[in-house]
Amino acid sequence: MKVAVMMGSDSDWPILKPAVEILKSFGIEAEVVVASAHRTPAKVREVVTSAPEKGIGAFIVAAGAAAHLAGVVASYTTLPVIGVPINATPLNGMDALLSTVQMPSGIPVATMAVNGAKNAAIFAVEIFAVSDKELAQKLADYRTKMIQEVEKKAARVAAQL
């Protein structure tokens, strides 16, 4: 299993790095690519169309401002595309969110929250876990650990009251 993690600019890397770390923690390889829908469209097309032969099963695609990258990726593949709008303008990512979420019928992009790369990684894990029992168990364990961490924090707060 492999996920292509694509970003429109290297300035998006600090947002996407935690997603790559989450994927690795689940044993999923990430191929990280910087390619722009507008400045390097041939590279985008090549990365997407060659994905199946590289074992890529999903894409996490991040971009800010006009944020057309996820839609362009989705236009070249039937693999799942998970869009991550990036807060890169004075509009606080709303422009990127609307660009990512407003895809035409028939070309879906699963859209996460602005800067929601961690959820994009978890969503990719969920997609793969449908057909991988071991990965599904790792995901269940991850959720259990998350619940335990929240309960510990709640207990600390309650102890201060």
DSSP file with accessible surface (Angstrom, degrees, kcal/mol):
  #  RESIDUE AA STRUCTURE BP1 BP2  ACC     N-H-->O    O-->H-N    N-H-->O    O-->H-N    TCO  KAPPA ALPHA  PHI   PSI    X-CA   Y-CA   Z-CA
    1    1 A M              0   0  105      0, 0.0    28,-1.5     0, 0.0     2,-0.3   0.000 360.0 360.0 360.0 138.1    0.0    0.0    0.0
    2    2 A K  E     -ab  29  56A  34     53,-0.7    55,-3.0    26,-0.2    56,-0.8  -0.995 360.0-154.7-148.5 144.5    1.2    3.4   -0.9
    3    3 A V  E     -ab  30  58A   0     26,-2.5    28,-2.6    -2,-0.3     2,-0.6  -0.979  15.6-138.5-119.9 132.3   -0.2    6.9   -0.9
    4    4 A A  E     -ab  31  59A   0     54,-2.3    56,-2.8    -2,-0.4     2,-0.7  -0.817  16.6-160.2 -86.3 122.5    0.9    9.7   -3.1
    5    5 A V  E     -ab  32  60A   0     26,-3.0    28,-2.8    -2,-0.6     2,-0.4  -0.932  16.3-176.4-106.2 109.8    1.1   12.9   -1.1
    6    6 A M  E     -ab  33  61A   0     54,-3.2    56,-2.8    -2,-0.7     2,-0.3  -0.869   9.8-177.5-114.0 142.8    1.1   15.8   -3.5
    7    7 A M  E     -ab  34  62A   2     26,-2.2    28,-2.5    -2,-0.4    56,-0.2  -0.983  29.9-136.0-137.5 148.2    1.3   19.5   -2.8
    8    8 A G  S    S+     0   0   12     54,-1.6     2,-0.3    -2,-0.3    55,-0.1   0.715  91.7  14.5 -73.6 -21.6    1.2   22.5   -5.0
    9    9 A S  S >  S-     0   0   35     53,-0.2     3,-2.1    26,-0.1     4,-0.2  -0.993  72.5-119.8-151.6 150.1    4.2   24.2   -3.4
   10   10 A D  G >  S+     0   0  120     -2,-0.3     3,-1.6     1,-0.3    -1,-0.1   0.731 108.6  74.4 -66.0 -16.6    7.0   23.1   -1.0
   11   11 A S  G 3  S+     0   0   85      1,-0.3    -1,-0.3     2,-0.1     4,-0.2   0.690  87.3  63.4 -68.2 -14.0    5.6   25.7    1.4
   12   12 A D  G X> S+     0   0    8     -3,-2.1     4,-1.6     1,-0.2     3,-1.0   0.595  76.9  92.3 -81.8 -11.1    2.8   23.3    2.1
   13   13 A W  H <> S+     0   0   88     -3,-1.6     4,-2.9     1,-0.3    -1,-0.2   0.873  75.9  59.0 -56.1 -44.5    5.2   20.7    3.5
   14   14 A P  H 34 S+     0   0   93      0, 0.0    -1,-0.3     0, 0.0    -2,-0.1   0.858 109.9  45.8 -57.9 -28.4    4.8   21.7    7.2
   15   15 A I  H <4 S+     0   0   49     -3,-1.0     4,-0.4    -4,-0.2    -2,-0.2   0.870 118.8  41.1 -76.4 -37.9    1.1   21.0    6.9
   16   16 A L  H >X S+     0   0    0     -4,-1.6     4,-1.9     1,-0.2     3,-0.7   0.732  92.9  81.2 -86.6 -22.2    1.6   17.7    5.2
   17   17 A K  H 3X S+     0   0   98     -4,-2.9     4,-2.3     1,-0.3     5,-0.2   0.904  90.5  52.8 -55.0 -44.7    4.5   16.3    7.1
   18   18 A P  H 3> S+     0   0   34      0, 0.0     4,-2.2     0, 0.0    -1,-0.3   0.865 106.5  55.0 -61.2 -30.5    2.3   15.0   10.0
   19   19 A A  H <> S+     0   0    0     -3,-0.7     4,-2.6    -4,-0.4    -2,-0.2   0.924 107.5  48.5 -66.1 -42.8    0.1   13.2    7.5
   20   20 A V  H  X S+     0   0    8     -4,-1.9     4,-2.6     1,-0.2    -1,-0.2   0.914 110.4  52.0 -63.8 -39.8    3.2   11.4    6.1
   21   21 A E  H  X S+     0   0  104     -4,-2.3     4,-2.1    -5,-0.2    -1,-0.2   0.906 109.7  49.1 -63.4 -41.3    4.2   10.5    9.7
   22   22 A I  H  X S+     0   0   20     -4,-2.2     4,-1.1     2,-0.2    -2,-0.2   0.939 110.4  50.7 -63.2 -46.6    0.7    9.1   10.4
   23   23 A L  H ><>S+     0   0    0     -4,-2.6     5,-2.6     1,-0.2     3,-1.0   0.944 110.9  48.7 -56.1 -47.3    0.8    7.0    7.3
   24   24 A K  H ><5S+     0   0  138     -4,-2.6     3,-1.9     1,-0.3    -1,-0.2   0.875 104.1  59.9 -61.5 -36.9    4.2    5.6    8.2
   25   25 A S  H 3<5S+     0   0   83     -4,-2.1    -1,-0.3     1,-0.3    -2,-0.2   0.765 107.6  46.7 -65.1 -22.1    3.0    4.8   11.7
   26   26 A F  T <<5S-     0   0    9     -4,-1.1    -1,-0.3    -3,-1.0    -2,-0.2   0.333 123.9-105.6 -95.8   2.2    0.4    2.5   10.1
   27   27 A G  T < 5S+     0   0   58     -3,-1.9     2,-0.5     1,-0.3    -3,-0.2   0.712  75.9 137.6  82.2  20.3    3.0    0.9    7.7
   28   28 A I      < -     0   0    2     -5,-2.6    -1,-0.3    -6,-0.2   -26,-0.2  -0.887  49.5-133.1-104.4 125.6    1.8    2.8    4.7
   29   29 A E  E     -a    2   0A 114    -28,-1.5   -26,-2.5    -2,-0.5     2,-0.4  -0.471  16.8-151.8 -75.5 145.3    4.5    4.2    2.4
   30   30 A A  E     -a    3   0A  18    -28,-0.2     2,-0.6    -2,-0.2   -26,-0.2  -0.970   8.1-157.8-120.8 131.9    4.1    7.7    1.1
   31   31 A E  E     -a    4   0A  42    -28,-2.6   -26,-3.0    -2,-0.4     2,-0.5  -0.954  20.1-152.3-103.6 114.4    5.5    9.1   -2.1
   32   32 A V  E     +a    5   0A  63     -2,-0.6     2,-0.4   -28,-0.2   -26,-0.2  -0.787  18.2 177.1 -95.4 129.9    5.8   12.9   -1.6
   33   33 A V  E     -a    6   0A  13    -28,-2.8   -26,-2.2    -2,-0.5     2,-0.6  -0.995  23.3-154.4-135.8 134.5    5.6   15.1   -4.7
   34   34 A V  E     +a    7   0A  60     -2,-0.4     2,-0.3   -28,-0.2   -26,-0.2  -0.950  37.7 144.2-105.0 117.8    5.6   18.8   -5.3
   35   35 A A        -     0   0    2    -28,-2.5     2,-0.4    -2,-0.6   -26,-0.1  -0.960  38.2-137.8-155.4 138.4    3.7   19.6   -8.5
   36   36 A S     >  -     0   0    8     -2,-0.3     4,-1.7     1,-0.1     8,-0.3  -0.836   9.1-144.9-104.5 133.9    1.5   22.5   -9.5
   37   37 A A  T  4 S+     0   0   15     -2,-0.4    -1,-0.1     1,-0.2     8,-0.1   0.819 105.2  31.1 -60.5 -29.7   -1.7   22.2  -11.4
   38   38 A H  T  4 S+     0   0  115      2,-0.1    -1,-0.2   -30,-0.1    -2,-0.0   0.829 127.3  35.5-100.1 -37.1   -0.9   25.5  -13.1
   39   39 A R  T  4 S+     0   0  175      1,-0.2    -2,-0.1     2,-0.1     3,-0.1   0.778 132.0  21.8 -93.1 -28.6    2.9   25.7  -13.3
   40   40 A T     X  +     0   0   54     -4,-1.7     4,-2.0     1,-0.1     3,-0.4  -0.357  68.6 150.3-134.6  57.6    3.8   22.0  -13.9
   41   41 A P  H  > S+     0   0   65      0, 0.0     4,-2.5     0, 0.0     5,-0.2   0.849  73.5  56.4 -63.2 -32.4    0.6   20.3  -15.3
   42   42 A A  H  > S+     0   0   78      1,-0.2     4,-2.4     2,-0.2     5,-0.2   0.902 107.2  49.8 -66.1 -37.7    2.6   17.8  -17.3
   43   43 A K  H  > S+     0   0  101     -3,-0.4     4,-2.7     2,-0.2     5,-0.2   0.920 109.5  51.6 -65.3 -42.3    4.3   16.6  -14.1
   44   44 A V  H  X S+     0   0    0     -4,-2.0     4,-2.5    -8,-0.3     5,-0.2   0.952 111.1  47.7 -58.2 -49.2    1.0   16.3  -12.4
   45   45 A R  H  X S+     0   0  133     -4,-2.5     4,-2.9     1,-0.2     5,-0.3   0.920 112.4  49.0 -59.3 -44.4   -0.4   14.2  -15.2
   46   46 A E  H  X S+     0   0  113     -4,-2.4     4,-1.8     1,-0.2    -1,-0.2   0.928 111.4  48.9 -63.3 -45.7    2.7   11.9  -15.3
   47   47 A V  H  < S+     0   0   12     -4,-2.7     4,-0.5     1,-0.2    -1,-0.2   0.941 116.7  42.7 -59.4 -45.9    2.6   11.4  -11.5
   48   48 A V  H >< S+     0   0    1     -4,-2.5     3,-1.1    -5,-0.2    -2,-0.2   0.939 114.6  47.2 -70.8 -46.2   -1.1   10.5  -11.5
   49   49 A T  H 3< S+     0   0   60     -4,-2.9     4,-0.2     1,-0.3    -1,-0.2   0.778 114.4  48.0 -71.5 -22.2   -1.2    8.3  -14.6
   50   50 A S  T 3X S+     0   0    4     -4,-1.8     4,-0.8    -5,-0.3     3,-0.3   0.499  86.4  95.8 -91.6  -3.0    1.9    6.3  -13.5
   51   51 A A  T X4>S+     0   0    0     -3,-1.1     5,-2.1    -4,-0.5     3,-1.2   0.893  76.3  54.9 -57.5 -47.8    0.5    5.8  -10.0
   52   52 A P  G >45S+     0   0   83      0, 0.0     3,-1.6     0, 0.0    -1,-0.2   0.908 106.0  52.0 -57.9 -39.1   -1.1    2.3  -10.4
   53   53 A E  G 345S+     0   0  161     -3,-0.3    -2,-0.2     1,-0.3    -3,-0.1   0.717 108.5  53.2 -71.1 -14.8    2.2    0.8  -11.7
   54   54 A K  G <<5S-     0   0   81     -3,-1.2    -1,-0.3    -4,-0.8    -3,-0.1   0.386 119.9-109.2 -95.0  -0.4    3.9    2.2   -8.6
   55   55 A G  T < 5 +     0   0   45     -3,-1.6   -53,-0.7    -4,-0.4     2,-0.3   0.635  62.9 157.1  83.1  13.8    1.4    0.6   -6.2
   56   56 A I  E   < +b    2   0A   5     -5,-2.1    -1,-0.3    -6,-0.2   -53,-0.2  -0.589  17.5 177.5 -75.7 131.4   -0.2    3.8   -5.2
   57   57 A G  E     +     0   0A  21    -55,-3.0     2,-0.3    -2,-0.3   -54,-0.2   0.485  62.2   9.2-112.5  -9.0   -3.8    3.3   -4.0
   58   58 A A  E     -b    3   0A   0    -56,-0.8   -54,-2.3    21,-0.2     2,-0.4  -0.979  62.9-131.0-163.3 163.2   -4.8    6.8   -3.0
   59   59 A F  E     -bc   4  81A   0     21,-2.4    23,-2.8    -2,-0.3     2,-0.5  -0.973   3.5-162.6-123.6 137.4   -3.8   10.4   -3.2
   60   60 A I  E     -bc   5  82A   0    -56,-2.8   -54,-3.2    -2,-0.4     2,-0.5  -0.993  23.9-173.5-110.6 121.8   -3.6   13.1   -0.6
   61   61 A V  E     -bc   6  83A   2     21,-3.1    23,-3.0    -2,-0.5     2,-0.4  -0.971   6.8-175.1-127.8 122.3   -3.5   16.4   -2.4
   62   62 A A  E     +bc   7  84A   0    -56,-2.8   -54,-1.6    -2,-0.5     2,-0.3  -0.920  13.1 149.4-120.2 141.5   -3.0   19.8   -0.8
   63   63 A A  E     - c   0  85A  12     21,-1.5    23,-2.1    -2,-0.4     2,-0.2  -0.966  26.1-141.2-161.7 154.6   -3.0   23.3   -2.3
   64   64 A G  E >   + c   0  86A  18     -2,-0.3     3,-2.0    21,-0.2     4,-0.2  -0.535  66.0  11.4-110.6 178.5   -3.8   26.8   -1.3
   65   65 A A  T 3  S+     0   0   38     21,-0.6    34,-0.3     1,-0.3    24,-0.1  -0.324 137.5   9.1  56.8-117.6   -5.5   29.8   -2.9
   66   66 A A  T 3  S-     0   0   43     -2,-0.1    -1,-0.3     1,-0.1    -3,-0.0   0.814  88.6-167.4 -64.4 -28.5   -7.2   28.6   -6.2
   67   67 A A    <   +     0   0    5     -3,-2.0     4,-0.4     1,-0.1     3,-0.3   0.835  29.6 149.0  48.0  52.1   -6.4   25.0   -5.1
   68   68 A H     >  +     0   0   87     -4,-0.2     4,-2.4     1,-0.2     5,-0.2   0.580  44.3  93.0 -87.1  -8.5   -7.1   23.2   -8.4
   69   69 A L  H  > S+     0   0    2      1,-0.2     4,-2.8     2,-0.2     5,-0.2   0.901  82.8  49.3 -57.8 -47.1   -4.6   20.5   -7.8
   70   70 A A  H  > S+     0   0    3     -3,-0.3     4,-2.7     1,-0.2    -1,-0.2   0.917 112.8  48.7 -61.0 -40.8   -6.9   17.9   -6.2
   71   71 A G  H  > S+     0   0   15     -4,-0.4     4,-1.7     2,-0.2    -1,-0.2   0.900 111.2  49.2 -65.8 -38.9   -9.5   18.4   -9.0
   72   72 A V  H  X S+     0   0   40     -4,-2.4     4,-0.8     2,-0.2    -2,-0.2   0.940 111.7  49.2 -66.2 -44.1   -6.9   18.0  -11.7
   73   73 A V  H >< S+     0   0    0     -4,-2.8     3,-1.5     1,-0.2     4,-0.4   0.950 110.4  51.1 -58.2 -48.1   -5.5   14.8  -10.0
   74   74 A A  H >< S+     0   0    7     -4,-2.7     3,-1.0     1,-0.3    -1,-0.2   0.829 102.2  61.2 -60.6 -30.4   -9.1   13.4   -9.8
   75   75 A S  H 3< S+     0   0   68     -4,-1.7    -1,-0.3     1,-0.2    -2,-0.2   0.748 107.2  45.2 -69.8 -20.3   -9.6   14.1  -13.4
   76   76 A Y  T << S+     0   0   91     -3,-1.5     2,-0.3    -4,-0.8    -1,-0.2   0.408 115.5  40.1-100.5  -2.1   -6.8   11.7  -14.3
   77   77 A T    <   -     0   0   28     -3,-1.0     4,-0.1    -4,-0.4   -28,-0.1  -0.975  52.1-149.2-146.6 158.7   -7.6    8.8  -12.0
   78   78 A T  S    S+     0   0  150     -2,-0.3     3,-0.1     2,-0.1    -1,-0.1   0.304  72.3 107.9-105.3   3.8  -10.3    6.6  -10.5
   79   79 A L  S    S-     0   0   43      1,-0.1   -21,-0.2   -21,-0.0    -2,-0.1  -0.440  88.1 -82.7 -72.9 155.2   -8.3    6.1   -7.4
   80   80 A P        -     0   0   50      0, 0.0   -21,-2.4     0, 0.0     2,-0.5  -0.355  43.9-159.7 -61.6 135.9   -9.5    7.9   -4.2
   81   81 A V  E     -c   59   0A   8     27,-0.2    29,-2.5   -23,-0.2     2,-0.6  -0.985   3.9-165.3-120.1 124.7   -8.4   11.6   -4.0
   82   82 A I  E     -cd  60 110A   0    -23,-2.8   -21,-3.1    -2,-0.5     2,-0.3  -0.951  12.9-150.8-112.8 114.9   -8.4   13.3   -0.6
   83   83 A G  E     -cd  61 111A   0     27,-3.3    29,-2.7    -2,-0.6   -21,-0.2  -0.685  10.9-167.8 -91.8 138.9   -8.1   17.1   -0.9
   84   84 A V  E     -c   62   0A   0    -23,-3.0   -21,-1.5    -2,-0.3     2,-0.2  -0.929  14.1-148.7-124.0 103.0   -6.5   19.2    1.8
   85   85 A P  E     -c   63   0A   0      0, 0.0    30,-3.4     0, 0.0     2,-0.4  -0.525  16.9-143.4 -69.2 138.7   -7.2   22.9    1.4
   86   86 A I  E     -c   64   0A   5    -23,-2.1     2,-1.2    28,-0.2   -21,-0.6  -0.878  12.8-125.5-109.4 137.3   -4.3   25.0    2.7
   87   87 A N        +     0   0   69     -2,-0.4   -23,-0.1     1,-0.2     5,-0.0  -0.679  58.7 135.9 -77.4  99.0   -4.6   28.4    4.5
   88   88 A A        +     0   0   62     -2,-1.2    -1,-0.2   -25,-0.1   -24,-0.1   0.322  52.6  50.5-131.0   4.6   -2.3   30.4    2.2
   89   89 A T  S >  S-     0   0   31     -3,-0.1     3,-2.0   -24,-0.1     4,-0.2  -0.867  94.4 -91.3-137.3 172.4   -4.0   33.7    1.6
   90   90 A P  T 3  S+     0   0  126      0, 0.0    -3,-0.0     0, 0.0    -1,-0.0   0.656 117.0  74.2 -61.9  -9.6   -5.7   36.5    3.5
   91   91 A L  T >  S-     0   0  107      1,-0.0     3,-1.8     2,-0.0     4,-0.1   0.357 106.6-124.4 -85.5   7.0   -9.0   34.5    3.1
   92   92 A N  T <   -     0   0  113     -3,-2.0    -5,-0.1     1,-0.3    22,-0.1   0.800  66.9 -54.4  57.7  32.0   -7.7   32.0    5.7
   93   93 A G  T 3> S+     0   0    0     -4,-0.2     4,-2.8    -7,-0.2    -1,-0.3   0.376 109.2 116.7  88.3  -5.0   -8.1   29.0    3.4
   94   94 A M  H <> S+     0   0  101     -3,-1.8     4,-2.5     2,-0.2     5,-0.2   0.883  76.9  52.9 -64.0 -36.5  -11.8   29.6    2.5
   95   95 A D  H  > S+     0   0   34      2,-0.2     4,-2.3     1,-0.2    -1,-0.2   0.944 112.4  44.4 -62.8 -44.4  -10.8   30.1   -1.1
   96   96 A A  H  > S+     0   0    0    -10,-0.2     4,-2.2     2,-0.2    -2,-0.2   0.897 111.7  53.7 -67.5 -39.1   -8.9   26.8   -1.1
   97   97 A L  H  X S+     0   0   45     -4,-2.8     4,-2.7     2,-0.2     5,-0.2   0.953 111.6  44.0 -60.5 -48.6  -11.7   25.0    0.7
   98   98 A L  H  X S+     0   0   79     -4,-2.5     4,-1.7     1,-0.2    -2,-0.2   0.899 112.9  51.9 -66.8 -37.0  -14.3   26.1   -1.8
   99   99 A S  H  < S+     0   0   40     -4,-2.3    -1,-0.2   -34,-0.3    -2,-0.2   0.874 115.3  42.4 -65.1 -34.8  -12.0   25.3   -4.8
  100  100 A T  H  < S+     0   0    5     -4,-2.2    -2,-0.2    -5,-0.2    -1,-0.2   0.886 116.9  44.1 -79.9 -38.6  -11.4   21.8   -3.4
  101  101 A V  H  < S+     0   0   74     -4,-2.7     2,-1.6    -5,-0.2    -2,-0.2   0.757  95.5  76.9 -83.3 -22.4  -15.0   20.9   -2.3
  102  102 A Q     <  +     0   0  141     -4,-1.7    -1,-0.2    -5,-0.2    -4,-0.1  -0.367  62.3 153.9 -92.6  64.5  -16.9   22.2   -5.4
  103  103 A M        -     0   0   48     -2,-1.6     3,-0.1    -3,-0.2     6,-0.1  -0.619  47.3-105.4 -89.7 148.2  -16.1   19.4   -7.8
  104  104 A P    >   -     0   0   86      0, 0.0     3,-2.1     0, 0.0    -1,-0.1  -0.334  49.4 -81.4 -70.3 153.7  -18.4   18.6  -10.7
  105  105 A S  T 3  S+     0   0  130      1,-0.2     0, 0.0     3,-0.0     0, 0.0  -0.262 117.7  27.9 -54.3 132.7  -20.6   15.5  -10.5
  106  106 A G  T 3  S+     0   0   66     -3,-0.1    -1,-0.2     0, 0.0    -3,-0.0   0.222 106.3  76.3  99.9 -15.4  -18.7   12.4  -11.5
  107  107 A I  S <  S-     0   0   60     -3,-2.1   -32,-0.1     2,-0.0   -33,-0.1  -0.696  71.1-170.5-126.4  77.1  -15.2   13.6  -10.4
  108  108 A P        -     0   0  106      0, 0.0     2,-0.4     0, 0.0   -27,-0.2  -0.395  16.1-174.7 -77.1 148.0  -15.2   13.4   -6.6
  109  109 A V        -     0   0   16     -8,-0.2     2,-0.5    -2,-0.1   -27,-0.2  -0.972  24.7-135.2-133.1 119.6  -12.6   14.7   -4.2
  110  110 A A  E     -d   82   0A  35    -29,-2.5   -27,-3.3    -2,-0.4     2,-0.5  -0.683  30.1-151.0 -72.3 120.7  -13.0   13.9   -0.5
  111  111 A T  E     -d   83   0A  36     -2,-0.5   -27,-0.2   -29,-0.2     2,-0.1  -0.867  11.7-163.4-108.2 126.7  -12.3   17.2    1.1
  112  112 A M        -     0   0   30    -29,-2.7     3,-0.1    -2,-0.5     5,-0.1  -0.347  37.6 -76.1 -91.2 177.3  -10.9   17.6    4.6
  113  113 A A    >   -     0   0   64      3,-0.2     3,-2.6     1,-0.2    -1,-0.2  -0.226  68.4 -71.1 -66.0 163.3  -10.9   20.7    6.7
  114  114 A V  T 3  S+     0   0   44      1,-0.3   -28,-0.2   -30,-0.1    -1,-0.2  -0.385 126.1   2.8 -57.5 128.8   -8.5   23.6    6.0
  115  115 A N  T 3  S+     0   0   62    -30,-3.4     2,-1.1     1,-0.1     3,-0.4   0.682  92.6 144.1  62.4  22.7   -5.0   22.3    6.9
  116  116 A G    <>  +     0   0   14     -3,-2.6     4,-1.6   -31,-0.4    -3,-0.2  -0.190   9.2 135.1 -87.5  46.4   -6.6   19.0    7.8
  117  117 A A  H  >  +     0   0    1     -2,-1.1     4,-2.2     1,-0.2    -1,-0.2   0.846  66.7  58.3 -66.0 -34.5   -3.8   16.8    6.6
  118  118 A K  H  > S+     0   0  124     -3,-0.4     4,-2.2     1,-0.2    -1,-0.2   0.940 107.9  46.7 -62.1 -44.5   -3.8   14.5    9.6
  119  119 A N  H  > S+     0   0   98      1,-0.2     4,-2.8     2,-0.2    -1,-0.2   0.860 107.7  57.8 -65.3 -32.8   -7.4   13.6    9.0
  120  120 A A  H  X S+     0   0    0     -4,-1.6     4,-2.2     2,-0.2    -1,-0.2   0.926 107.4  47.5 -61.5 -41.8   -6.5   13.0    5.3
  121  121 A A  H  X S+     0   0    0     -4,-2.2     4,-2.3     2,-0.2    -2,-0.2   0.931 112.5  48.0 -65.2 -44.5   -4.0   10.4    6.4
  122  122 A I  H  X S+     0   0   19     -4,-2.2     4,-2.6     1,-0.2    -2,-0.2   0.910 110.3  52.8 -64.1 -38.5   -6.4    8.7    8.7
  123  123 A F  H  X S+     0   0   72     -4,-2.8     4,-2.3     2,-0.2    -1,-0.2   0.913 107.8  51.0 -63.2 -40.4   -9.0    8.7    6.0
  124  124 A A  H  X S+     0   0    0     -4,-2.2     4,-2.2     2,-0.2    -1,-0.2   0.921 109.3  51.0 -62.6 -41.2   -6.5    7.0    3.6
  125  125 A V  H  X S+     0   0    0     -4,-2.3     4,-2.6     1,-0.2    -2,-0.2   0.929 108.7  52.0 -60.8 -43.6   -5.9    4.4    6.3
  126  126 A E  H  X S+     0   0   60     -4,-2.6     4,-0.9     2,-0.2    -2,-0.2   0.905 107.5  52.5 -60.0 -40.4   -9.6    3.8    6.6
  127  127 A I  H >< S+     0   0   50     -4,-2.3     3,-0.7     1,-0.2     4,-0.4   0.948 114.4  41.4 -61.1 -47.4   -9.9    3.3    2.8
  128  128 A F  H >< S+     0   0   19     -4,-2.2     3,-1.2     1,-0.2    -1,-0.2   0.835 106.0  64.7 -69.6 -32.5   -7.1    0.7    2.9
  129  129 A A  H >< S+     0   0   11     -4,-2.6     3,-1.0     1,-0.3     7,-0.3   0.727  83.2  77.4 -67.4 -17.9   -8.5   -0.9    6.1
  130  130 A V  T << S+     0   0  132     -4,-0.9    -1,-0.3    -3,-0.7    -2,-0.2   0.874 110.8  24.8 -57.7 -35.7  -11.7   -2.0    4.3
  131  131 A S  T <  S+     0   0  111     -3,-1.2     2,-0.4    -4,-0.4    -1,-0.3   0.190 115.0  70.9-116.6  16.9   -9.7   -4.8    2.6
  132  132 A D    <>  -     0   0   47     -3,-1.0     4,-2.5    -4,-0.2     5,-0.2  -0.872  54.7-170.1-138.7 102.1   -6.9   -5.3    5.2
  133  133 A K  H  > S+     0   0  193     -2,-0.4     4,-2.1     1,-0.2     5,-0.2   0.860  89.0  53.0 -62.3 -37.8   -7.8   -6.9    8.5
  134  134 A E  H  > S+     0   0  136      2,-0.2     4,-2.1     1,-0.2    -1,-0.2   0.931 111.4  45.7 -64.1 -43.8   -4.4   -6.1   10.1
  135  135 A L  H  > S+     0   0    4      1,-0.2     4,-2.4     2,-0.2    -2,-0.2   0.897 109.5  55.8 -66.0 -38.6   -4.7   -2.5    9.1
  136  136 A A  H  X S+     0   0   40     -4,-2.5     4,-2.3    -7,-0.3    -1,-0.2   0.901 107.9  49.1 -60.0 -39.6   -8.3   -2.4   10.4
  137  137 A Q  H  X S+     0   0  107     -4,-2.1     4,-2.7     2,-0.2    -1,-0.2   0.912 109.1  51.6 -67.2 -41.4   -7.0   -3.6   13.8
  138  138 A K  H  X S+     0   0   77     -4,-2.1     4,-2.3     2,-0.2    -2,-0.2   0.899 110.6  49.7 -59.7 -39.9   -4.2   -1.0   13.9
  139  139 A L  H  X S+     0   0   21     -4,-2.4     4,-2.3     2,-0.2    -2,-0.2   0.917 110.0  49.5 -65.9 -42.7   -6.9    1.6   13.2
  140  140 A A  H  X S+     0   0   44     -4,-2.3     4,-2.3     1,-0.2    -2,-0.2   0.919 111.8  49.3 -62.1 -41.7   -9.1    0.3   16.0
  141  141 A D  H  X S+     0   0   88     -4,-2.7     4,-2.6     2,-0.2    -2,-0.2   0.889 108.6  53.6 -63.7 -40.1   -6.1    0.3   18.4
  142  142 A Y  H  X S+     0   0   73     -4,-2.3     4,-2.2     1,-0.2    -2,-0.2   0.924 109.9  47.5 -59.5 -45.4   -5.3    3.9   17.3
  143  143 A R  H  X S+     0   0  116     -4,-2.3     4,-2.4     2,-0.2    -2,-0.2   0.901 110.7  51.4 -64.0 -41.9   -8.9    5.0   18.1
  144  144 A T  H  X S+     0   0   69     -4,-2.3     4,-2.5     1,-0.2    -2,-0.2   0.933 110.4  48.8 -61.6 -44.6   -8.7    3.2   21.5
  145  145 A K  H  X S+     0   0  124     -4,-2.6     4,-2.3     1,-0.2    -1,-0.2   0.903 109.8  52.5 -61.5 -40.5   -5.5    5.0   22.3
  146  146 A M  H  X S+     0   0   79     -4,-2.2     4,-2.2     2,-0.2    -1,-0.2   0.926 109.2  49.2 -61.9 -44.1   -7.0    8.3   21.3
  147  147 A I  H  X S+     0   0   90     -4,-2.4     4,-2.6     1,-0.2    -2,-0.2   0.932 110.5  50.8 -61.3 -44.4  -10.0    7.7   23.6
  148  148 A Q  H  X S+     0   0   99     -4,-2.5     4,-2.3     1,-0.2    -1,-0.2   0.896 108.9  51.3 -62.4 -39.1   -7.7    6.8   26.5
  149  149 A E  H  X S+     0   0   85     -4,-2.3     4,-2.1     2,-0.2    -1,-0.2   0.909 110.4  48.5 -65.4 -41.0   -5.7   10.0   26.0
  150  150 A V  H  X S+     0   0   91     -4,-2.2     4,-2.6     2,-0.2    -2,-0.2   0.926 110.8  50.8 -64.5 -42.8   -8.8   12.1   26.0
  151  151 A E  H  X S+     0   0  125     -4,-2.6     4,-2.3     1,-0.2    -2,-0.2   0.900 109.4  50.9 -63.1 -39.1  -10.0   10.4   29.2
  152  152 A K  H  X S+     0   0  135     -4,-2.3     4,-2.0     2,-0.2    -1,-0.2   0.923 111.5  47.5 -63.5 -43.9   -6.6   11.1   30.9
  153  153 A K  H  X S+     0   0  122     -4,-2.1     4,-2.1     2,-0.2    -2,-0.2   0.910 111.2  51.2 -64.4 -40.5   -6.8   14.8   30.0
  154  154 A A  H  X S+     0   0   57     -4,-2.6     4,-2.7     1,-0.2    -1,-0.2   0.902 108.7  51.6 -63.5 -39.6  -10.4   15.0   31.2
  155  155 A A  H  X S+     0   0   60     -4,-2.3     4,-2.2     1,-0.2    -1,-0.2   0.894 108.2  51.7 -65.4 -39.2   -9.4   13.4   34.5
  156  156 A R  H  X S+     0   0  145     -4,-2.0     4,-0.8     2,-0.2    -1,-0.2   0.909 111.8  46.6 -63.0 -41.7   -6.5   15.9   34.9
  157  157 A V  H >< S+     0   0   86     -4,-2.1     3,-1.0     1,-0.2     4,-0.5   0.938 111.6  50.9 -65.8 -44.3   -8.9   18.8   34.3
  158  158 A A  H >< S+     0   0   59     -4,-2.7     3,-1.3     1,-0.3    -2,-0.2   0.874 104.9  57.8 -62.3 -35.4  -11.5   17.4   36.7
  159  159 A A  H 3< S+     0   0   85     -4,-2.2    -1,-0.3     1,-0.3    -2,-0.2   0.752 101.3  56.8 -67.5 -21.5   -8.8   17.0   39.4
  160  160 A Q  T <<        0   0  162     -3,-1.0    -1,-0.3    -4,-0.8    -2,-0.2   0.583 360.0 360.0 -85.3  -9.3   -8.1   20.7   39.2
  161  161 A L    <         0   0  178     -3,-1.3    -3,-0.0    -4,-0.5    -4,-0.0  -0.366 360.0 360.0 -81.5 360.0  -11.7   21.6   40.0
